[in-house]
Amino acid sequence: MNKRCILFVFMLFCLGFKGFSQTVNSENFTADYVPFNNTDRQFNDWSVSIYAGLPWLQSSDFTSIDNGASGKWRTGYDFQLSINKQISHAFALSLLGQYGKTNQGYRDDDIKAYTDYLGISLLGDLNLSSIFRRVDNRSHYRWALHLYAGVGTIQYKAYTKDIAGGWPDYVQMADVKLGVGSFFGQVGGGLAYKLNNRFDLLLKAMYVITGDNAFDGSGETGPWAHLHPGGDSDNFITTSLGLNYKIGKHSEFLGWVDPLRDIYTKLQTLEDKQVSEVCVFGDKDDDGVCDDWDRELNTPKGARVDGSGVALDVDMDGVIDLYDKCPTFPGPASNDGCPLPEQLAKTLNDDIIVKLGGINFNFDSDRISLDSQPVLDQVADAIIQYGGGRSFLVEGHTDAVGTHEYNMNLSKRRVASVIKYLASKGVSPSQLTGRGMGATDLKNPECNPASKCPEWKNKENRRVVFKLLEETN
């Protein structure tokens, strides 16, 4: 009966795997469908594993481990043999047979027991390393972490000896046969190391759930049954070291195939194919932009260019930066791109202050805001470089909010802050004369009172104006 049961389980295992390898009728698919068959296989997918290890009865009345019930650690042996079928790079099924002997006891050496067992189970194997392997991980693939879970049938004979109780010899306490009534389950994990293309080294630990209270030899009833109430299953742990042999004519095993390696190869192939020839027509003006898309083929040597090969003119005055002595301030070509004296006040007001957003102050304060300081830095540079020692009038204007006296005083204080800041940047104070205008000369005169206008118009009224001093005469 036992042999028939074993043969029946093995036949089911083989028939199940046969379904995975059968091809599908190509008539049900389009004409370009190519069925997969054995001749298309590139990797081996069958293997045989052997293990040797130790079983430890842990959750039972009689135990192998010193946990209060047994006074010492008692070792047995456990041998395993499995036939493995790799379904994919991350999952496999195994038909596992294991034979072993547990050694357990109670109260030091007062009670001794042992159990001979034989188990057959179907085990699922999940390769976590293949599942969670990173896309950018191109390291050599030799280590793998596995999770196992399975069910099967187990037969065992348990024996007990109680010297203190008058049992000098071992007495058989249980005799369970293989069959439907002796199912058991096990879960665990392991680590695999690829020695070469034929052999793997395996380390595995499994937690075995027998589902039977008599497995440890304490019996279903009697003086030792249920010494530790709360469980009807004697469970044990197996720790094993094993060797896996990979069967087949191919050089590689499916369980060790990096699932992303074909992607690397195809990407590299695409990169090699996408190498294209550039600068077919050369770069005649040597400006770093190929003539294929150069919009200015005669750029002077040494000139900086934009992406289309056109020479840069930052201040857009018509003089390229290579020849412009004042590249940040517009001026005529006759003056090497620098502003003429009569243009300087306009440059300060229109090209610097207006374009860069004006000079702002904190509310009800003469403190210059941080975002206005870069503007005044440009003003200082313009006066120092192109002022030629000329004097400038610095006029401060406010909006129409507040009284006339208040606005006059506020505008004077703000002008003083501007002059002080410019002097700190190297402008001679003798070149600067301040005048507070208050709200007497609004840029938007319709904004009096200020409530008639939106905020942006009132903001335009709050301004600082630079004039050549001779222009005020």
Sequence and secondary structure as in RCSB ss.txt:
>XXXX:A:sequence
MNKRCILFVFMLFCLGFKGFSQTVNSENFTADYVPFNNTDRQFNDWSVSIYAGLPWLQSSDFTSIDNGASGKWRT
GYDFQLSINKQISHAFALSLLGQYGKTNQGYRDDDIKAYTDYLGISLLGDLNLSSIFRRVDNRSHYRWALHLYAG
VGTIQYKAYTKDIAGGWPDYVQMADVKLGVGSFFGQVGGGLAYKLNNRFDLLLKAMYVITGDNAFDGSGETGPWA
HLHPGGDSDNFITTSLGLNYKIGKHSEFLGWVDPLRDIYTKLQTLEDKQVSEVCVFGDKDDDGVCDDWDRELNTP
KGARVDGSGVALDVDMDGVIDLYDKCPTFPGPASNDGCPLPEQLAKTLNDDIIVKLGGINFNFDSDRISLDSQPV
LDQVADAIIQYGGGRSFLVEGHTDAVGTHEYNMNLSKRRVASVIKYLASKGVSPSQLTGRGMGATDLKNPECNPA
SKCPEWKNKENRRVVFKLLEETN
>XXXX:A:secstr
 HHHHHHHHHHHHHHHHHHHH    GGGS TT     GGG  SB EEEEEEEEEEEEEESSSBSS SSS SS   
 EEEEEEEEEE SSSEEEEEEEEEEEEEEEETTTTEEEEEEEEEEEEEEEEEHHHHT  TT  S   EEEEEEEE
EEEEEEEEEEEETTTTEEEEEEEEEE SSGGGEEEEEEEEEEEE SSSEEEEEEEEEEE   TTTTSS SSSSST
TSS S S  EEEEEEEEEEEEESSSSSBGGG  TTHHHHHHHHHHHHHT     TT  TT SSS TTT S TT  
TT  B TTS B  TT SSS TTT SSTTS   GGGTT   HHHHHHIIIIIIIIHHT   B TTS  B GGGHHH
HHHHHHHHHHH TT  EEEEEE  S S HHHHHHHHHHHHHHHHHHHHHTT  GGGEEEEEEETSS SSTT SSG
GGS HHHHHHHSEEEEEEGGGG 
